[in-house]
Amino acid sequence: MDAQFRYALLLLPLLWLLGGCNQQEHGAIEVHWDRDSCERCRMVLSDRQSSAQVRYRDERQRSRVMLFDDFGCAVVWLEDKPWKDALSTEFWVNASGSGEWLDAKKAYYLGGGQTSMAYGLLAFAKEQPASMAYEAARLQVLAIEARDNLHTPATPRTPIPSVNPVPGE
């Protein structure tokens, strides 16, 4: 056997292994339910009917994925990002009923559902009676956020003085 051919045969498995290390670049990722936490509110993701993911490109053009326990958390988090409307940005939401991942911008939403952060919007692959498209659902989330301030940080509390004096003082 030719030495170059043998060398190539030895390198082939190494190249195959390195190719397997390549990070997934598109689509929703597998969630570690009851372990992964929401990027916005830090609650643990446990509801397989209303969770969301946003995949975007960071400043070095690496693919990054953020997880959310509620479609509303993802909408609010995404709102001020300069790349929110970039073609490379992907937004995924769990379908109500099946839990499959849907393209959030192509899904249909019904209000009145029970969701982790009380935005109440459930996603469906097909249009339902009284459902709304993504843009209407996004605006509804922002209106709920403005009205209820679901993610406004708590005001820092003033420490309460101790009622039990320290002995010797």
Backbone hydrogen bonds, N-H to C=O, Kabsch-Sander energy under -0.5 kcal/mol:
donor,donor_aa,acceptor,acceptor_aa,energy
6,R,2,D,-2.0
7,Y,3,A,-2.3
8,A,4,Q,-2.4
9,L,5,F,-2.2
10,L,6,R,-1.9
11,L,7,Y,-1.8
12,L,8,A,-1.7
14,L,10,L,-0.6
15,L,11,L,-2.6
16,W,12,L,-2.2
17,L,13,P,-2.4
18,L,14,L,-2.5
19,G,15,L,-2.2
20,G,16,W,-1.3
21,C,17,L,-0.7
21,C,18,L,-0.9
22,N,19,G,-1.1
33,W,31,V,-1.2
34,D,45,L,-3.6
35,R,32,H,-1.9
36,D,32,H,-2.7
38,C,43,M,-3.1
39,E,67,L,-3.0
42,R,38,C,-1.3
45,L,36,D,-3.0
46,S,44,V,-0.6
48,R,46,S,-0.8
50,S,47,D,-0.8
51,S,47,D,-0.6
52,A,68,F,-2.3
53,Q,92,W,-2.5
54,V,66,M,-2.3
55,R,90,E,-2.8
56,Y,64,R,-2.4
58,D,62,R,-2.4
61,Q,58,D,-2.4
64,R,56,Y,-3.0
66,M,54,V,-2.7
68,F,52,A,-2.6
71,F,50,S,-1.0
73,C,70,D,-0.5
74,A,70,D,-1.6
75,V,71,F,-2.1
76,V,72,G,-2.5
77,W,73,C,-2.5
78,L,74,A,-2.5
79,E,75,V,-1.3
80,D,77,W,-0.5
81,K,78,L,-1.8
84,K,81,K,-1.6
86,A,83,W,-1.7
89,T,86,A,-1.4
90,E,55,R,-3.0
92,W,53,Q,-3.1
93,V,102,L,-2.2
94,N,51,S,-2.6
95,A,100,E,-2.7
96,S,123,A,-3.5
98,S,96,S,-0.8
99,G,95,A,-2.7
102,L,93,V,-2.9
104,A,91,F,-3.0
104,A,102,L,-0.6
105,K,91,F,-0.5
106,K,103,D,-1.7
107,A,103,D,-0.9
108,Y,124,F,-2.7
109,Y,132,M,-2.9
110,L,122,L,-2.2
113,G,120,G,-2.7
115,T,113,G,-0.7
116,S,69,D,-0.5
118,A,115,T,-1.5
122,L,110,L,-2.5
122,L,120,G,-0.5
123,A,94,N,-0.6
124,F,108,Y,-2.5
131,S,128,Q,-2.2
132,M,109,Y,-2.6
137,A,133,A,-2.1
138,R,134,Y,-3.1
139,L,135,E,-2.3
140,Q,136,A,-2.0
141,V,137,A,-2.3
142,L,138,R,-2.3
143,A,139,L,-2.0
144,I,140,Q,-2.4
145,E,141,V,-2.8
146,A,142,L,-2.3
147,R,143,A,-2.2
148,D,144,I,-3.2
149,N,145,E,-2.3
152,T,149,N,-1.4
169,E,166,V,-1.7
